[in-house]
Amino acid sequence: MNQNLFKRYANFRNLYLLLLLVMAVSLPLSKYLTSAAQILLVVTWLADRKFDEKWRRIKRSPQILIFTFLFLVPLLAMAYTKDIPFGLSDLRVKLPLFLLPLVLGSIKPLNNNEMRIILGGFVIAVFIGALVSLSIMLGIGPAVYTNDRETILFISHIRFALMVVLAIFILFYYAFDHQTPPRLNLILVPCALCLIIFLFLLKSLTGVVILVIGGMLLTLRWGLKQSNFLVRWFVIVGLATIPVLAGFYLDDQAGRFYTIRDNTGDLDLTTVKGNPYWHDTANLMIENGYHVGFYLCEPELSDAWNSVSKMDYNGPDRKSQKLKYTLIRYLTSLGLRKDAYGVSQLKPEDIKLIENGFANCIYKHPKRFSVRIYETIWEIDQYRKGANPSGHSVTQRLEYLKTGWAIFRDHPLFGVGTGDTKMAFEQKYEQMHSPLDPAWRLRAHNQFLTFLIAFGVIGFILIISAIILPVILEKRGNPYFIMMFFLVTMLSMLNEDTLETQAGVVFFAIFYCLFVFADSSLPTTDNLHPPHPRPLSRARSAHGRGERSGVTTDNR
């Protein structure tokens, strides 16, 4: 009996589905398992043979071959690349953009139940990753909390934020699916809300912005479909107020930041102990409205700190920053003077935060999203005052964009080649005398600009066409999933080199192929599918045919 069960389930189709599920589950949890699952998927696809059938499917769907230009353009650009090792490494990272569409596009598309299982596994994995991160934030996890980025243990925090946003959209889709049991909705909606809260706790500006834009788009689409004029009017007006309220909030936060709280007039000359203060009036840095350069007595400060902490005043904090500067900024943020009395006012939690590298008392409440807004305003303020942007995520991106655009202007037609992007940035940073420290002289952090730099205008047009044309030509796929996936990935490319890292490439390739090439769903006549399912009769009809345009059904 066990042997019969094994024969029944040990077939190519089930192994294919299992490997897809493993890839989806491992995406937010393990890049090594993701790579292993991809290799096994390709090996299984080759071992299955039946290449004639697979090639017929591909020929009937030329959009699959069009998508592979995301890999073929970098391959062709190797012809004028000088840094061959870096170019080969880049091709290795982008290989899923060539293999996955061929594999998923040449196999019978997934039915609704199969798609639900794979997406469900992905959402569960994202939820597990979020719980691990949250445990670290609360101080009970497997790592010490130093900053929000470090709470994401398995992949980049930005990639994880994108996965969280996609998982939220998936959960809301099935929550509004009339085929979903009502009892299950009691789980789906709270899980989606928990992930939304987590995204704000993670303080990912990219993730939050994409989530808000996606939510506004879906709400607008729903509102415009309503027959009641008052409902439509309420939705439109309500959505229009969101950016206005956001503007008021940011203006209020900026106003609080620039409100000076200390006295810039007559400054005391000595401490309580009679030691002289040093007032650096040329230092324009402020923390919570207090001047960092005022009221510094370093001899007192050094002795007082070494008496309350085991970490040396002249040594580094746990973020490898100079501890004394972290201490000076932290005392300033509390409105305290940088002397023995100021240190005596610190509580144990303050001392711990300083040792961990936090330079402002706002980190007593690290879960507040306003902390991230303060950080951003502080970065921009320091950048405008001529400070080094190294290590500051927002302002150093301005340097990346400025440098990247200069490189593109030097090579507008064909770019610098697949492997020479890194070399081109290094040379241009030197030419422009960039203020960035060598460790922070990175690439563009804008995928569209990176395409222009590497492949020029011609390559850029080919790659963008390879992304957009398959969606237009493909006759199947759930428009809701396609739309939300494109929203997440395209917006992320404005702020990140999404397709320059393994995690980003695999995330993009898997879900693009799943939603565009491997979904048997028939689109509705409405191009922007609302978050509820197709009519049941249509879904059954599509499942009954089980074929892509002109492709016969098989059991694989």
C-alpha positions in Angstrom: 0.0 0.0 0.0 2.8 2.4 0.9 4.5 1.5 -2.4 1.3 2.3 -4.3 1.0 5.6 -2.6 4.6 6.4 -3.5 4.0 5.6 -7.1 0.9 7.7 -7.1 2.5 10.8 -5.8 6.1 10.4 -7.0 5.8 12.0 -10.4 7.2 15.0 -12.2 4.2 17.2 -11.6 4.3 16.8 -7.8 8.1 17.2 -7.6 7.8 20.3 -9.8 5.2 21.8 -7.4 7.2 20.8 -4.3 10.3 22.6 -5.7 8.2 25.7 -6.5 6.9 25.6 -3.0 10.4 25.2 -1.5 11.6 28.2 -3.5 8.7 30.4 -2.4 9.1 29.4 1.2 12.9 29.8 1.3 12.8 33.3 -0.4 12.4 35.2 2.8 14.2 32.7 5.0 17.3 31.2 3.2 19.1 32.2 0.1 21.0 28.9 0.1 17.9 26.8 0.1 16.5 29.0 -2.6 19.6 28.4 -4.8 19.4 24.6 -4.1 15.7 24.5 -5.1 16.5 26.3 -8.3 19.2 23.9 -9.2 17.0 20.9 -8.4 14.2 22.4 -10.5 16.4 22.8 -13.6 17.8 19.3 -13.1 14.3 17.8 -12.7 13.2 19.7 -15.8 16.1 18.3 -17.8 15.6 14.7 -16.4 12.0 14.8 -17.4 13.0 15.3 -21.1 10.0 15.7 -23.4 11.8 18.6 -24.9 9.5 18.5 -28.0 6.4 19.3 -25.9 8.3 21.9 -23.9 9.6 23.6 -27.1 6.1 23.6 -28.6 4.8 25.5 -25.5 7.6 28.0 -25.7 7.1 28.6 -29.5 3.4 29.2 -28.9 4.3 31.8 -26.2 7.1 34.0 -27.7 6.7 36.3 -24.7 8.7 33.7 -22.8 11.7 34.2 -25.1 11.2 38.0 -25.0 11.5 37.9 -21.2 14.9 36.1 -21.4 16.3 39.3 -22.9 16.8 40.4 -19.3 19.6 37.9 -19.3 20.6 38.0 -23.0 21.3 41.8 -23.1 23.8 41.5 -20.2 25.3 38.5 -22.0 25.8 40.5 -25.2 27.2 43.4 -23.3 30.0 41.2 -22.2 31.5 41.7 -25.7 32.8 45.2 -24.6 33.4 44.5 -20.9 36.9 44.9 -19.5 36.3 43.4 -16.0 35.4 39.9 -17.2 35.4 38.3 -13.7 32.9 40.8 -12.4 30.8 40.5 -15.5 30.7 36.7 -15.2 29.6 37.1 -11.5 26.8 39.4 -12.6 25.7 36.9 -15.3 25.6 34.2 -12.6 23.3 36.3 -10.4 21.0 37.0 -13.4 20.9 33.4 -14.6 17.4 32.8 -13.0 16.0 35.4 -15.4 16.9 33.0 -18.3 16.2 29.6 -16.7 13.0 30.2 -14.7 10.9 31.5 -17.6 12.0 28.6 -19.8 11.2 26.0 -17.1 7.9 27.5 -15.8 6.7 28.6 -19.2 7.2 25.2 -20.8 5.2 23.2 -18.2 1.4 23.1 -17.8 0.3 26.2 -15.9 -0.8 26.0 -12.3 -4.4 25.7 -11.4 -6.1 27.8 -8.7 -5.4 25.3 -5.9 -1.7 24.9 -6.8 -1.2 28.6 -7.0 -3.0 29.0 -3.6 -0.6 26.5 -2.0 2.5 28.1 -3.3 1.4 31.6 -2.4 0.2 30.4 1.0 3.6 28.9 1.7 5.3 32.2 0.8 3.0 34.2 3.0 3.6 31.8 6.0 7.4 32.0 5.5 7.2 35.9 5.4 5.2 35.8 8.6 7.8 33.5 10.3 10.5 35.9 9.2 8.6 38.9 10.6 8.1 37.1 14.0 11.8 36.4 14.2 12.6 40.1 13.5 10.0 41.2 16.0 11.4 39.0 18.7 14.8 40.7 18.2 13.2 44.1 18.4 11.6 43.0 21.7 15.0 41.8 23.1 14.0 38.1 23.2 15.3 36.9 19.8 18.5 35.2 18.6 20.4 38.4 18.2 21.1 41.7 20.0 19.0 44.7 18.7 21.3 47.4 17.3 19.1 48.7 14.5 16.1 47.7 12.5 18.2 46.4 9.5 20.0 43.9 11.7 16.7 42.3 12.9 16.3 40.8 9.4 18.7 37.8 9.7 18.2 36.0 6.4 18.2 38.5 3.6 18.4 42.3 3.0 15.9 44.2 5.0 14.8 46.1 1.9 14.1 42.8 0.0 12.3 41.5 3.0 10.1 44.6 3.2 9.1 44.1 -0.5 8.2 40.5 0.3 6.1 41.7 3.3 4.2 44.2 1.0 3.5 41.5 -1.6 2.4 39.1 1.2 -0.1 41.7 2.4 -1.6 42.1 -1.0 -1.9 38.3 -1.4 -3.6 38.0 2.0 -6.2 40.7 1.1 -6.9 39.1 -2.3 -7.8 35.8 -0.7 -9.6 37.5 2.2 -12.0 38.9 -0.4 -12.2 35.7 -2.5 -15.7 34.3 -2.2 -14.2 30.8 -2.5 -12.3 31.3 0.8 -14.1 29.8 3.8 -15.4 32.5 6.2 -13.5 31.0 9.1 -10.3 31.3 7.2 -11.0 35.1 6.7 -10.7 35.4 10.5 -7.1 34.4 10.1 -6.2 36.1 6.8 -7.3 39.7 7.7 -5.6 39.8 11.1 -2.4 38.3 9.6 -2.4 41.1 6.9 -2.9 43.7 9.6 -0.1 42.3 11.7 2.2 42.5 8.7 1.2 46.1 8.1 2.0 46.9 11.7 5.3 45.1 11.4 6.3 47.0 8.3 5.9 50.3 10.3 7.9 48.8 13.1 10.6 47.9 10.6 10.6 51.5 9.5 11.2 50.7 5.9 10.4 53.9 4.0 10.4 52.0 0.7 8.0 49.3 1.9 5.6 51.8 3.6 5.5 54.1 0.5 4.8 51.1 -1.8 2.1 49.8 0.6 0.4 53.1 0.8 0.4 53.7 -3.0 -0.9 50.2 -3.6 -3.6 50.6 -1.0 -4.6 53.9 -2.5 -4.7 52.4 -6.0 -6.9 49.5 -5.0 -9.2 51.8 -3.0 -9.5 54.2 -5.9 -10.3 51.3 -8.3 -13.0 50.0 -6.0 -14.5 53.4 -5.5 -14.7 54.2 -9.2 -16.6 51.0 -9.7 -19.3 51.9 -7.3 -22.6 53.1 -8.7 -23.4 55.4 -5.7 -22.1 58.9 -6.5 -21.6 59.7 -2.8 -19.5 56.6 -2.3 -17.3 57.6 -5.3 -17.0 61.2 -4.1 -16.1 60.1 -0.6 -13.4 57.7 -1.8 -11.9 60.3 -4.2 -11.9 63.1 -1.6 -10.6 60.7 1.1 -7.7 59.6 -1.1 -6.9 63.1 -2.1 -6.5 64.1 1.5 -3.9 61.4 2.3 -0.9 63.2 0.5 -2.1 66.5 2.0 -2.1 65.1 5.5 1.3 63.4 4.9 2.6 66.8 3.8 1.3 68.5 7.0 2.8 65.7 9.1 6.2 66.0 7.5 6.1 69.8 7.8 5.3 69.5 11.5 8.2 67.0 12.0 10.6 69.4 10.2 9.3 72.3 12.2 10.0 70.4 15.5 13.4 69.5 14.2 14.4 73.0 13.5 12.9 74.6 16.6 15.9 75.8 18.7 15.4 75.0 22.4 18.6 76.1 24.0 19.8 79.7 24.7 22.3 80.9 22.0 22.9 84.2 23.8 24.9 84.3 27.1 26.6 81.0 27.5 27.9 79.8 30.9 31.7 79.6 30.9 32.3 77.0 33.6 30.7 73.8 34.9 29.3 73.2 38.3 32.8 72.0 39.3 34.4 75.2 38.0 36.0 73.6 34.9 35.8 75.6 31.7 33.3 74.8 28.9 34.2 74.9 25.2 31.5 76.3 23.0 31.9 75.5 19.3 29.6 78.1 17.8 30.7 77.2 14.3 29.1 73.7 14.8 25.6 73.9 13.3 24.6 70.4 14.2 21.5 70.1 16.4 19.8 67.2 18.2 16.2 67.6 19.2 16.6 71.4 18.9 19.8 71.6 21.1 23.2 72.6 19.7 25.8 69.8 19.8 28.7 72.2 19.9 27.6 74.0 23.1 28.6 73.2 26.7 31.4 70.6 26.3 33.9 69.9 29.0 35.7 66.9 27.7 37.9 66.1 30.8 34.9 65.9 33.0 32.9 64.0 30.4 35.6 61.4 29.9 36.1 60.7 33.6 32.4 60.6 34.3 31.6 58.2 31.5 34.5 55.8 32.3 33.1 55.6 35.8 29.6 54.4 34.7 30.5 52.2 31.7 33.0 49.5 30.9 33.3 50.8 27.3 36.1 53.2 27.0 35.3 56.9 26.3 37.9 57.0 23.5 37.0 53.7 22.0 34.3 52.5 19.6 30.6 51.8 20.5 28.9 48.6 19.3 28.3 50.1 15.9 32.1 50.8 15.5 31.5 54.6 15.8 33.6 56.8 18.1 31.8 56.4 21.4 32.6 59.9 22.6 30.7 61.4 19.7 27.7 59.1 20.3 27.8 60.2 24.0 28.0 63.9 23.1 25.1 63.8 20.7 23.0 61.7 23.1 23.5 64.1 26.0 22.6 67.0 23.7 19.4 65.3 22.6 18.3 65.2 26.2 19.1 68.9 26.7 22.0 68.0 29.1 25.4 69.6 29.1 28.4 67.5 28.2 30.0 67.4 31.6 30.0 65.2 34.8 26.6 66.5 35.8 25.1 65.6 32.5 26.5 62.0 32.7 25.1 61.7 36.2 21.6 62.3 34.9 21.8 59.3 32.5 19.6 56.3 33.4 20.8 52.7 32.8 18.7 52.4 29.7 20.4 55.6 28.3 23.9 54.2 29.0 23.0 50.9 27.2 21.7 52.8 24.2 24.9 54.9 24.0 27.0 51.7 24.2 24.9 50.2 21.4 25.7 53.2 19.2 22.4 55.2 19.4 23.1 59.0 19.4 19.7 60.3 20.3 17.2 59.7 23.1 14.4 59.1 20.6 15.7 55.5 20.4 14.1 54.9 23.8 11.0 54.5 21.6 12.6 52.7 18.6 9.3 51.2 17.4 7.8 54.6 16.4 7.8 55.4 12.7 8.5 59.0 13.7 12.1 57.9 14.6 12.7 57.0 10.9 11.3 60.4 9.8 13.6 62.2 12.3 16.6 60.2 11.0 15.7 61.2 7.4 15.3 64.9 8.3 18.6 64.8 10.2 20.4 63.2 7.3 19.2 65.8 4.9 20.0 68.7 7.3 23.6 67.4 7.8 24.0 66.9 4.0 22.9 70.5 3.3 25.4 71.7 5.9 28.2 69.9 4.1 28.5 66.9 6.3 29.8 63.6 4.9 26.8 61.5 3.8 28.7 58.2 4.2 26.5 55.6 6.0 23.3 57.6 5.7 20.9 55.7 3.5 19.0 58.7 2.1 21.7 61.3 1.4 24.3 58.9 0.1 21.8 57.8 -2.5 21.9 61.4 -3.8 25.7 60.9 -4.3 25.1 57.6 -6.1 22.5 59.1 -8.4 24.7 62.1 -9.2 27.7 59.9 -9.9 25.7 57.3 -11.9 24.1 60.0 -14.1 27.6 61.4 -14.9 28.7 57.9 -16.0 25.7 57.5 -18.3 26.3 60.8 -19.9 29.8 59.6 -20.8 28.5 56.3 -22.4 24.9 57.1 -23.5 24.5 54.7 -26.4 25.7 51.2 -25.3 26.8 51.9 -21.7 30.0 50.6 -20.1 29.2 46.9 -20.4 28.0 44.2 -18.0 31.1 43.9 -15.9 32.4 47.5 -15.9 29.8 49.2 -13.8 31.7 48.8 -10.5 34.9 50.0 -12.2 33.1 53.0 -13.8 31.8 54.1 -10.4 35.1 53.8 -8.7 36.8 56.0 -11.4 34.0 58.5 -11.5 34.0 58.9 -7.7 37.7 59.8 -7.9 37.2 62.2 -10.8 34.3 64.0 -9.0 36.2 64.0 -5.6 33.2 62.4 -3.9 32.9 63.1 -0.2 31.8 59.4 0.3 34.2 57.2 2.2 35.6 54.4 0.1 33.5 51.8 1.9 30.3 53.6 1.0 31.2 54.3 -2.7 28.5 51.9 -4.0 26.5 51.7 -7.3 23.4 53.6 -8.4 20.8 52.1 -6.1 18.3 52.8 -8.9 17.8 49.9 -11.2 16.7 52.0 -14.2 19.8 54.1 -14.0 21.9 51.0 -13.6 20.4 49.6 -16.8 21.3 52.9 -18.6 24.9 52.9 -17.2 25.6 49.2 -18.1 23.8 49.0 -21.5 23.0 52.5 -22.6 19.8 53.7 -24.2 19.6 50.8 -26.6 20.0 48.1 -24.0 17.6 50.0 -21.7 14.9 49.9 -24.3 15.4 46.2 -24.9 15.3 45.4 -21.2 12.2 47.5 -20.4 10.5 45.9 -23.4 11.4 42.5 -22.1 9.6 43.3 -18.8 6.5 44.9 -20.2 5.7 43.1 -23.5 5.2 39.6 -22.0 2.4 41.0 -19.8 0.7 42.6 -22.8 1.1 39.5 -25.0 0.3 36.8 -22.4 -3.4 35.9 -22.5 -3.5 34.3 -19.1 -2.7 35.3 -15.5 -4.5 37.0 -12.7 -4.5 40.8 -13.4 -4.7 41.6 -9.7 -1.5 39.7 -8.9 0.3 41.0 -11.9 -0.6 44.6 -11.2 0.4 44.4 -7.5 3.6 42.6 -8.3 4.5 45.2 -10.9 3.7 48.0 -8.4 6.0 46.5 -5.8 8.9 45.7 -8.0 8.8 48.8 -10.3 8.6 51.2 -7.4 11.4 49.4 -5.6 13.6 49.8 -8.7 13.5 53.6 -8.2 15.3 53.2 -4.9 17.2 50.0 -5.2 19.3 47.9 -7.6 16.6 45.2 -7.4 18.1 43.0 -10.1 21.7 43.3 -9.1 21.5 40.9 -6.1 20.7 37.3 -5.9 17.7 37.7 -3.6 16.3 40.5 -5.7 16.7 38.6 -9.0 15.2 35.4 -7.7 12.3 37.3 -6.1 11.5 39.1 -9.3 12.0 36.0 -11.6 9.9 33.6 -9.5 6.9 35.8 -9.1 7.0 37.3 -12.6 7.1 33.8 -14.0 4.4 32.5 -11.6 2.0 35.3 -12.3 2.6 35.8 -16.0 3.7 32.5 -17.5 2.6 29.8 -15.0 -0.9 30.9 -14.0 -3.8 29.3 -15.8 -6.3 32.0 -14.7 -8.2 33.7 -17.5 -8.2 37.5 -17.1 -11.5 39.4 -16.9 -12.5 42.1 -19.4 -11.4 44.6 -16.8 -7.7 45.2 -17.0 -7.4 46.2 -13.4 -8.8 43.2 -11.6 -10.3 44.1 -8.2 -9.3 42.0 -5.1 -12.0 39.4 -5.6 -12.0 36.2 -7.8 -13.2 35.5 -11.3 -16.7 34.1 -11.7 -16.6 30.4 -10.7 -17.8 29.2 -14.1 -14.9 30.8 -15.8 -12.4 29.5 -13.3 -13.7 26.0 -13.9 -13.6 26.5 -17.6 -10.0 27.5 -17.5 -9.2 24.6 -15.2 -11.1 22.2 -17.5 -9.1 23.3 -20.6 -5.9 23.4 -18.6 -4.0 24.7 -21.6 -2.2 27.8 -22.8 -3.3 29.2 -26.1 -3.2 26.2 -28.5 -1.4 23.8 -26.1 -2.9 20.4 -25.4 -3.6 19.3 -21.8 -1.4 16.7 -20.2 -1.0 15.3 -16.7 2.3 17.1 -16.1 
